[in-house]
């Protein structure tokens, strides 16, 4: 429901913006675009053709430009940066949080990077360098090194006075992290305890020690699961020696979840979530050549198998009419299992510990569905052509292909992952090949030997 509301809101913004652009009144466009958040502006820019996008970008308030650059996808960001002056970029990214700056720093021109780094104090430069030393897709790459720490042997009153002196506190601050003199993470003090307990009480009496730190090398997908399982708003990031490095907040995790969802949907079609949907036509076409070519090869493989049974197709017209049903049913059954397996592997719910049980369950489901639909399709074939043998061939072929689809859907992602290939990217193509070939062999092969005595 929430996703639907967001989509409707974006669609309304896009419609209003298009009307404002068509009116030719720049002030109207400027007022509309700058009434939105950075993330909303980013969504709109990604939804606009290149010419309109650049025109709108020039009207974005400079104080919002940094937030917009963080939110847009990589390819759109590169285009916006290319169309901006260096001094504009320096001003736009100068006030970003260090974790956000780290995300886009490599996309900036060298001259801009140099000027931004020179404007930082030594401590922030070191913090930024530390974040950049980790891959983007792990906890270290997500973390914000700007973290408020306190000692365990002070009173709450001392902590409150320290926060007043601290001044500019980080956003989304729900707890303070407790460290020892060497910077090792010990626990956390919630703001609720800080504000409601007796100010004379000692931090060590109230701090929570049940939450362990997230290792900096933990994959971002697992970080998202930690936040989900423990209902976290923020979490400490530590190194292998339990030294506090920074923190991750829920807004970073929401971004990870969204990116994972987009990745899962687009990679199954051979696309990249960082691609610009309004990229030049030739550029977009070339990106799709690889998987179109792979699909062509697999389709030709199925065609070669079908060509081997051309005499059967010539003699029995019904086989040409009915064999797409066999392939389609197997493909759908396989896709259901494949999707379930890919999701389970992504969330950690399917692993070596339970994959055998999952395989047995999916094979049983495939067999049961095969029995049910083989009878149904056989009756339809007999009703159309009045041929009992043809109905039997259809029944067996459907049963075989649904079972094969379930088997392939369960095994393909496992073997692709072992070969370090993204199952979401290649699984669908491999599955289609398997179900098409098995379907042709089962149906046309049976028809050859049973119906025309092959």
C-alpha positions as CSV (number, residue, x, y, z in Angstrom):
1,X,0.0,0.0,0.0
2,X,2.9,2.4,0.9
3,X,4.6,1.7,-2.4
4,X,1.3,2.5,-4.3
5,X,1.0,5.8,-2.4
6,X,4.6,6.8,-3.3
7,X,4.1,5.8,-6.9
8,X,0.9,7.9,-7.1
9,X,2.6,10.8,-5.5
10,X,5.5,10.7,-8.0
11,X,3.1,10.4,-10.9
12,X,1.2,13.5,-9.6
13,X,4.4,15.5,-9.3
14,X,5.5,14.4,-12.7
15,X,2.2,15.5,-14.3
16,X,2.3,18.9,-12.6
17,X,5.9,19.4,-13.5
18,X,5.2,18.5,-17.2
19,X,2.3,21.0,-17.2
20,X,4.6,23.7,-15.7
21,X,7.3,23.0,-18.3
22,X,4.8,23.1,-21.2
23,X,3.6,26.5,-19.9
24,X,7.1,27.9,-20.4
25,X,6.9,29.8,-17.1
26,X,10.3,29.2,-15.3
27,X,9.1,30.7,-12.0
28,X,6.3,28.1,-11.9
29,X,8.7,25.3,-12.5
30,X,11.2,26.6,-10.0
31,X,8.6,26.9,-7.3
32,X,7.2,23.5,-7.9
33,X,10.5,21.7,-8.0
34,X,12.0,23.4,-4.9
35,X,8.9,22.6,-2.8
36,X,10.0,18.9,-3.0
37,X,12.6,16.9,-1.1
38,X,15.9,15.8,-2.6
39,X,14.7,12.3,-3.1
40,X,11.4,13.5,-4.8
41,X,13.4,15.7,-7.1
42,X,15.7,12.8,-8.0
43,X,12.7,10.6,-8.9
44,X,11.3,13.3,-11.2
45,X,14.7,13.9,-12.9
46,X,15.0,10.2,-13.6
47,X,11.5,10.3,-15.2
48,X,12.3,13.2,-17.6
49,X,13.8,13.0,-21.1
50,X,17.3,14.4,-21.3
51,X,16.4,17.9,-22.6
52,X,13.8,18.6,-20.0
53,X,15.9,17.0,-17.2
54,X,18.7,19.5,-17.8
55,X,16.3,22.4,-17.9
56,X,14.8,21.4,-14.6
57,X,18.2,20.7,-13.0
58,X,19.3,24.3,-13.7
59,X,16.3,25.5,-11.7
60,X,17.0,23.3,-8.6
61,X,17.9,25.3,-5.5
62,X,21.7,25.0,-4.8
63,X,20.9,23.9,-1.2
64,X,19.1,20.8,-2.6
65,X,21.5,19.9,-5.3
66,X,23.7,17.7,-3.1
67,X,20.8,15.7,-1.8
68,X,19.5,15.2,-5.3
69,X,22.9,14.0,-6.6
70,X,23.0,11.4,-3.8
71,X,19.6,10.0,-4.6
72,X,19.6,9.8,-8.4
73,X,21.0,6.6,-10.1
74,X,24.6,6.5,-11.2
75,X,24.1,7.2,-14.9
76,X,21.7,10.1,-14.3
77,X,24.2,11.5,-11.7
78,X,27.0,11.5,-14.2
79,X,24.9,13.4,-16.7
80,X,23.9,16.1,-14.2
81,X,27.5,16.5,-13.0
82,X,28.7,16.8,-16.6
83,X,26.2,19.7,-17.1
84,X,27.2,21.6,-14.0
85,X,30.0,24.1,-13.3
86,X,32.8,23.0,-10.9
87,X,32.1,25.7,-8.4
88,X,28.4,24.7,-8.4
89,X,29.4,21.1,-7.6
90,X,31.7,22.1,-4.8
91,X,28.9,24.1,-3.2
92,X,26.4,21.3,-3.7
93,X,28.4,18.5,-2.1
94,X,30.3,20.6,0.5
95,X,27.6,20.1,3.3
96,X,26.8,16.4,2.6
97,X,27.3,13.8,5.3
98,X,30.5,11.9,4.9
99,X,28.8,8.6,4.0
100,X,26.7,10.4,1.3
101,X,29.8,12.2,0.0
102,X,31.7,8.9,-0.2
103,X,28.9,7.4,-2.3
104,X,29.3,10.0,-5.1
105,X,32.9,11.2,-4.7
106,X,34.3,9.1,-7.5
107,X,31.7,10.5,-10.0
108,X,33.0,14.0,-9.4
109,X,35.7,15.7,-11.6
110,X,39.2,15.5,-10.1
111,X,39.3,19.3,-9.7
112,X,36.1,19.3,-7.7
113,X,37.3,16.3,-5.5
114,X,40.5,18.2,-4.8
115,X,38.7,21.4,-3.7
116,X,36.2,19.5,-1.6
117,X,39.0,17.7,0.2
118,X,40.9,20.9,0.8
119,X,37.9,22.5,2.4
120,X,37.7,19.7,5.0
121,X,39.6,19.6,8.3
122,X,42.1,16.8,8.8
123,X,39.7,14.7,11.0
124,X,37.0,14.6,8.3
125,X,39.5,13.8,5.6
126,X,40.7,10.8,7.6
127,X,37.1,9.7,8.2
128,X,36.2,10.0,4.6
129,X,39.3,8.0,3.6
130,X,38.3,5.3,6.1
131,X,34.8,5.0,4.6
132,X,36.3,4.9,1.0
133,X,38.6,2.1,2.0
134,X,35.6,-0.3,2.2
135,X,33.5,-1.6,-0.7
136,X,30.2,0.2,-1.3
137,X,28.2,-2.9,-0.7
138,X,29.3,-3.6,2.9
139,X,28.6,-2.0,6.3
140,X,31.9,0.0,6.1
141,X,30.8,1.6,2.9
142,X,27.4,2.4,4.3
143,X,28.5,3.8,7.7
144,X,28.6,7.4,8.8
145,X,31.9,7.9,10.7
146,X,30.4,11.0,12.4
147,X,29.3,9.3,15.6
148,X,28.7,10.6,19.2
149,X,30.5,8.6,21.8
150,X,30.5,8.7,25.6
151,X,32.3,7.0,28.5
152,X,30.6,4.6,30.8
153,X,31.8,6.2,34.1
154,X,30.1,9.6,33.8
155,X,26.7,10.8,35.0
156,X,23.8,11.5,32.7
157,X,24.1,15.2,33.7
158,X,27.7,15.2,32.3
159,X,26.4,13.6,29.1
160,X,23.7,16.3,28.7
161,X,26.2,19.1,29.1
162,X,28.5,17.4,26.7
163,X,25.8,17.2,24.0
164,X,25.0,20.9,24.5
165,X,28.6,21.7,23.8
166,X,28.8,19.3,20.9
167,X,26.4,21.5,18.9
168,X,25.5,20.0,15.5
169,X,24.3,16.5,16.4
170,X,23.9,13.8,13.7
171,X,20.5,13.2,12.1
172,X,18.4,10.2,13.3
173,X,20.0,10.1,16.7
174,X,18.2,7.6,18.9
175,X,21.2,6.4,21.0
176,X,24.7,7.3,22.1
177,X,27.4,4.7,21.8
178,X,29.6,3.9,24.9
179,X,33.3,3.3,24.3
180,X,36.3,2.7,26.6
181,X,39.5,4.8,26.5
182,X,40.8,2.7,23.5
183,X,37.6,3.3,21.5
184,X,36.3,-0.3,21.9
185,X,32.5,-0.5,21.7
186,X,30.9,-1.4,25.1
187,X,27.2,-0.7,24.6
188,X,24.7,2.1,24.0
189,X,22.6,4.6,25.9
190,X,19.2,5.4,24.5
191,X,18.0,9.0,24.4
192,X,14.9,7.9,26.3
193,X,17.0,6.9,29.3
194,X,19.1,10.0,29.0
195,X,16.1,12.3,29.1
196,X,13.9,10.5,31.6
197,X,16.3,9.0,34.2
198,X,17.8,10.8,37.2
199,X,20.6,13.0,35.9
200,X,22.9,11.8,38.8
201,X,22.8,8.2,37.6
202,X,25.9,6.7,35.9
203,X,25.9,5.7,32.3
204,X,27.1,2.1,33.1
205,X,23.9,1.6,35.1
206,X,21.6,2.3,32.2
207,X,23.5,1.4,29.0
208,X,22.3,-1.6,26.9
209,X,24.9,-4.2,26.2
210,X,22.8,-6.8,24.3
211,X,23.4,-5.2,20.9
212,X,26.7,-6.2,19.4
213,X,28.4,-4.1,16.8
214,X,28.0,-4.8,13.1
215,X,31.3,-5.8,11.5
216,X,32.5,-3.4,8.9
217,X,32.9,-6.2,6.3
218,X,29.3,-7.4,6.7
219,X,27.5,-7.4,3.3
220,X,24.8,-4.7,3.0
221,X,22.1,-7.3,2.4
222,X,22.9,-8.9,5.8
223,X,23.0,-5.4,7.4
224,X,19.4,-4.9,6.2
225,X,18.4,-8.2,7.7
226,X,20.0,-7.2,11.1
227,X,17.9,-4.0,11.1
228,X,14.8,-6.0,10.2
229,X,15.3,-8.7,12.8
230,X,16.1,-6.4,15.7
231,X,13.9,-3.4,14.8
232,X,16.9,-1.1,14.7
233,X,17.0,2.6,14.0
234,X,20.7,2.9,14.2
235,X,23.6,0.4,14.8
236,X,27.3,0.7,15.6
237,X,29.9,-0.5,13.1
238,X,33.1,-2.0,14.5
239,X,36.3,-3.5,13.1
240,X,37.6,-7.0,13.8
241,X,39.0,-5.7,17.2
242,X,35.6,-4.3,18.2
243,X,36.8,-0.7,17.8
244,X,33.9,1.6,17.0
245,X,34.2,3.0,13.4
246,X,30.9,4.6,12.8
247,X,27.2,3.9,12.6
248,X,24.5,2.9,10.2
249,X,21.1,4.5,10.3
250,X,17.7,3.3,9.0
251,X,17.7,5.7,6.1
252,X,20.8,4.0,4.7
253,X,19.1,0.6,5.1
254,X,15.9,1.7,3.3
255,X,18.1,2.7,0.3
256,X,19.7,-0.8,0.4
257,X,16.3,-2.5,0.4
258,X,15.0,-0.4,-2.4
259,X,18.2,-1.0,-4.5
260,X,17.9,-4.8,-3.8
261,X,14.2,-4.8,-5.0
262,X,15.1,-2.8,-8.2
263,X,18.0,-5.1,-8.8
264,X,15.9,-8.3,-8.5
265,X,13.3,-7.0,-10.9
266,X,15.6,-5.5,-13.6
267,X,18.3,-8.2,-13.6
268,X,15.8,-10.9,-14.5
269,X,15.3,-8.9,-17.7
270,X,19.0,-8.4,-18.2
271,X,18.9,-4.7,-17.2
272,X,20.8,-2.6,-14.7
273,X,19.0,-0.5,-12.0
274,X,21.7,2.2,-12.5
275,X,20.9,2.7,-16.2
276,X,19.1,5.9,-17.3
277,X,15.7,5.0,-18.7
278,X,16.0,8.0,-21.1
279,X,19.6,7.2,-22.2
280,X,20.2,7.7,-26.0
281,X,18.5,5.1,-28.2
282,X,21.6,3.5,-29.6
283,X,23.2,3.3,-26.1
284,X,20.1,1.6,-24.6
285,X,19.9,-0.8,-27.5
286,X,23.5,-1.9,-27.2
287,X,23.1,-2.6,-23.5
288,X,20.4,-5.1,-24.3
289,X,22.3,-6.9,-27.1
290,X,24.1,-9.3,-24.8
291,X,21.0,-10.9,-23.3
292,X,19.1,-10.7,-26.5
293,X,22.0,-12.6,-28.1
294,X,22.0,-15.2,-25.3
295,X,18.3,-15.7,-25.6
296,X,18.6,-16.0,-29.4
297,X,21.2,-18.8,-29.0
298,X,19.0,-20.7,-26.5
299,X,15.9,-20.2,-28.7
300,X,17.9,-21.6,-31.7
301,X,18.8,-24.6,-29.5
302,X,15.1,-25.3,-28.9
303,X,14.5,-24.8,-32.7
304,X,17.2,-27.3,-33.6
305,X,15.5,-29.9,-31.3
306,X,12.1,-29.1,-32.9
307,X,13.6,-29.3,-36.4
308,X,14.7,-32.9,-35.7
309,X,11.0,-33.8,-35.3
310,X,9.8,-31.9,-38.4
311,X,8.3,-35.0,-40.0
312,X,6.0,-35.4,-37.0
313,X,4.8,-31.8,-37.3
314,X,4.2,-32.4,-41.0
315,X,2.1,-35.5,-40.4
316,X,0.2,-34.4,-37.3
317,X,-1.0,-30.8,-37.4
318,X,-2.3,-31.1,-33.8
319,X,1.2,-31.3,-32.4
320,X,2.0,-27.9,-33.9
321,X,-1.1,-26.5,-32.2
322,X,-0.6,-28.1,-28.8
323,X,3.2,-28.2,-28.1
324,X,3.3,-24.4,-27.1
325,X,0.9,-25.4,-24.2
326,X,3.5,-27.9,-23.0
327,X,6.4,-25.5,-23.1
328,X,4.4,-22.6,-21.5
329,X,3.1,-24.8,-18.6
330,X,6.7,-26.0,-17.9
331,X,8.0,-22.5,-18.1
332,X,5.5,-21.0,-15.6
333,X,6.0,-23.9,-13.1
334,X,9.8,-23.5,-13.4
335,X,9.6,-19.7,-13.0
336,X,7.6,-20.0,-9.8
337,X,10.2,-22.3,-8.2
338,X,13.1,-20.2,-9.6
339,X,11.6,-17.0,-8.1
340,X,11.0,-18.7,-4.8
341,X,14.6,-20.0,-4.7
342,X,16.2,-16.7,-5.7
343,X,14.2,-14.8,-3.0
344,X,15.0,-17.5,-0.4
345,X,18.8,-17.3,-1.2
346,X,18.7,-13.5,-1.1
347,X,17.1,-13.4,2.3
348,X,19.2,-16.3,3.7
349,X,16.1,-18.5,4.1
350,X,17.5,-21.1,1.7
351,X,21.0,-22.4,2.3
352,X,23.0,-25.6,2.2
353,X,21.3,-26.6,5.5
354,X,17.8,-26.8,4.0
355,X,18.3,-26.8,0.2
356,X,17.7,-30.6,0.0
357,X,14.4,-30.3,1.8
358,X,13.4,-27.4,-0.4
359,X,14.2,-29.5,-3.5
360,X,12.1,-32.4,-2.3
361,X,9.2,-30.1,-1.6
362,X,9.4,-28.4,-5.0
363,X,9.6,-31.7,-6.8
364,X,6.5,-32.9,-4.9
365,X,4.7,-29.7,-5.8
366,X,5.8,-30.1,-9.5
367,X,4.6,-33.7,-9.5
368,X,1.2,-32.9,-8.0
369,X,0.6,-30.0,-10.3
370,X,1.7,-32.2,-13.2
371,X,-0.8,-34.8,-12.3
372,X,-3.7,-32.3,-12.0
373,X,-3.0,-30.3,-15.1
374,X,-2.0,-33.3,-17.2
375,X,-5.4,-34.8,-16.7
376,X,-7.1,-31.4,-17.5
377,X,-5.0,-30.8,-20.7
378,X,-5.5,-34.4,-21.8
379,X,-9.3,-34.0,-21.6
380,X,-9.1,-30.7,-23.6
381,X,-7.0,-32.3,-26.3
382,X,-9.3,-35.3,-26.5
383,X,-12.3,-33.0,-26.7
384,X,-10.8,-31.0,-29.5
385,X,-9.4,-33.8,-31.7
386,X,-11.3,-36.9,-30.4
387,X,-7.9,-38.8,-30.2
388,X,-7.3,-40.7,-27.0
389,X,-3.7,-41.4,-27.9
390,X,-3.0,-37.7,-28.4
391,X,-4.6,-36.9,-25.1
392,X,-2.3,-39.4,-23.4
393,X,0.7,-37.9,-25.1
394,X,-0.3,-34.4,-23.8
395,X,-0.8,-35.8,-20.3
396,X,2.6,-37.4,-20.1
397,X,4.4,-34.4,-21.7
398,X,2.7,-31.9,-19.3
399,X,3.6,-34.2,-16.3
400,X,7.2,-34.5,-17.4
401,X,7.7,-30.8,-18.2
402,X,6.1,-29.5,-14.9
403,X,8.4,-31.9,-13.0
404,X,11.4,-30.8,-15.0
405,X,10.5,-27.1,-14.5
406,X,10.4,-27.6,-10.8
407,X,13.7,-29.5,-10.8
408,X,15.4,-26.9,-12.9
409,X,13.9,-24.0,-11.0
410,X,15.3,-25.4,-7.8
411,X,18.8,-26.4,-9.0
412,X,19.7,-23.6,-11.5
413,X,20.1,-20.8,-8.9
414,X,22.2,-23.1,-6.7
415,X,24.6,-24.0,-9.4
416,X,24.7,-20.4,-10.8
417,X,25.7,-19.1,-7.4
418,X,28.4,-21.7,-7.1
419,X,29.8,-20.3,-10.4
420,X,29.6,-16.7,-9.0
421,X,26.8,-15.8,-11.5
422,X,23.9,-13.8,-10.3
423,X,20.9,-16.2,-10.4
424,X,18.5,-13.3,-10.9
425,X,20.4,-12.3,-14.1
426,X,20.9,-15.7,-15.8
427,X,18.4,-18.0,-14.1
428,X,15.5,-17.1,-16.4
429,X,17.4,-17.7,-19.6
430,X,18.7,-21.0,-18.5
431,X,15.3,-22.1,-17.2
432,X,13.6,-21.2,-20.4
433,X,16.1,-23.3,-22.4
434,X,15.6,-26.3,-20.2
435,X,11.8,-26.2,-20.2
436,X,11.6,-25.6,-23.9
437,X,13.9,-28.4,-24.8
438,X,12.4,-30.9,-22.3
439,X,8.9,-29.9,-23.5
440,X,9.7,-30.5,-27.1
441,X,11.5,-33.8,-26.5
442,X,8.7,-35.0,-24.2
443,X,5.7,-34.0,-26.4
444,X,7.0,-34.3,-30.0
445,X,9.2,-37.3,-29.1
446,X,6.2,-39.1,-27.6
447,X,4.0,-38.1,-30.5
448,X,6.6,-39.5,-32.9
449,X,6.8,-42.9,-31.3
450,X,3.2,-43.3,-30.2
451,X,1.1,-41.6,-32.9
452,X,3.1,-42.4,-36.0
453,X,5.1,-45.4,-34.7
454,X,8.3,-43.5,-35.0
